[in-house]
C-alpha cells in the first residue's frame, strides 16, 4: 500500500492576529495515511486536530516540514478532498440535491460538463442520498431536514465528486447518540463500498475505535503524534462489537494516552 | 410570513386582526387627533385637524399631485443610483478583508457628515433644482446598502469556504456560489431602510434649493402661513414612504423567501 497522505516533521505556527499572540499549533508532526485506509485522529481539545485537517488538504501550509499528498508536495489546496464538519453548512437557498451537487460545479474535472450531464448528475445525487437513508430528500430544502439528516446530506456532498480523500472533522459531534451510531454505520458502509481514504478527527474514542483501521493520538498543543494504535478488530464491524471486552480495552488504552497528554 | 400567522389566528376569533390592525391604528390616530384638536380648541395654524388637512388636500389637489410626483421621481432616481453604486461598492468592499479594513473607516466618516451640510455644496456645483435633490437622496441612502452587502459577503461560514477551497475553488467561485446569494437577504433588507432615507434626502434638498417637489411646496406653504397645506405635504410624503416601503418589502419576500423561515420574520 502506498501512502496517500504523508506528513513529515511538520510544524505550524499561526501568526499573531488581533490580540491573539502567535501560537504553535503543531510541532514535529509525523504521520502517514495509506490509500484506502480509515484513519482516526484523537487528542485533547485544542491539540491541533483541525490544523492537521487543513494541512492535509492544503488549506494551510507548514511553517516547517513537508506535506505530500498523492505523491505531490502540497503547495495549494489539493482540490480532490471532500470535507464534512460538525456543522453541516448547507446553503439554505439551494435544494438539498443542489447542495450535494455543489462540488461538481467547482471541481475542475466536472465543472465544464456539469450542465450537459445534469440529468445524470441529478440521478447520481439522488442515489447517493438514498444510500445514506435520505430517499426523496433531494427535493427538500436543507432547513426542512433534521440535524442528523442534514449531516447525512453533508456527507453526500463530501462524496459526490468521488474524492480520493475524505476529511471528517467531528462530523457527528452535534448529534444525539442514536443518530450518531446510525451514521457510524453509514460511514462504515460508504468506506467499504467506495474504497475512499478517510481521515476522521474526533473526540469520541468509541467512534474512533469502531470505525478506524489505525488511530493516531495527539499530544496537547503544540500537537504531535504520541501514539499510533492499530485496531485489529476484524471488519466489517457491527455495533455489537462496541460492547465486547476487546473493544473496551482499546478505548481504555486510548483514554490512558489522552489523560497523559493532558497533563 | 403572514399566511402562517393568519391560519393560526383567524379561525379562533373569526376576524382577521392581523390584517385589520394597521387600519385600526391609522384611523384611530386620526380620530384621536381630530377629537383632541376639537376638545382643546387648538388653532389651525398650530395644529390643524385632519378634516382641515383633508380640505387642503382637496383644495390644492393638482399642485400637491404634481409635487408629489416630482418628489417621488427624484427620490427614485437617487435611490436607483444608490442601488447600483451601493451594490458595486458593497461587492468590492466585501470581496477582500484588506479592502474592507481600508475603506470601512472612510465610509463611516462619510456617513457621519450631516447631509444638510452637503446640499449647499451640491447646489454650488450643479445649481438649484432636481440635480441636488437626486444626489442627496443617493448620498444618504447608499450607505446601508453598501454595509449590508459587504457584511453578507464578509460573514461566509469559514467551513463553507474550506469545503470549496479544498475542491480547488477560486475566490470568484466562492463569491458567486456562496457570497452573493448569501448577501441577497441583507441587500433586500437594506432596501427597506434605504428607500425611507432616500425620501429624507430628496425632501431635505428640496427645502433648501429647489423650485418644485414636496419639500419646496412645504416651504412655500409655511411662508404663506398655510399650515394645513404643510401637513398635507407631510401626509403625502408619509403615503409615498409607506408605498415604496411596501414595494421593497414585497420584493424582499419574492426574491429571498428562503431566508424567511420563521413565522415571525417580516
Interface residues (C-beta under 8 A of the other chain):
Chain A: X54 X57 X58 X59 X77 X78 X79 X80 X81 X82 X83 X85 X87 X89 X91 X92 X93 X102 X103 X105 X106 X107 X108 X141 X143 X157 X158 X161 X167
Chain B: X157 X159 X160 X162 X163 X164 X165 X166 X167 X168 X169 X173 X177 X178 X181 X182 X256 X258 X259 X261
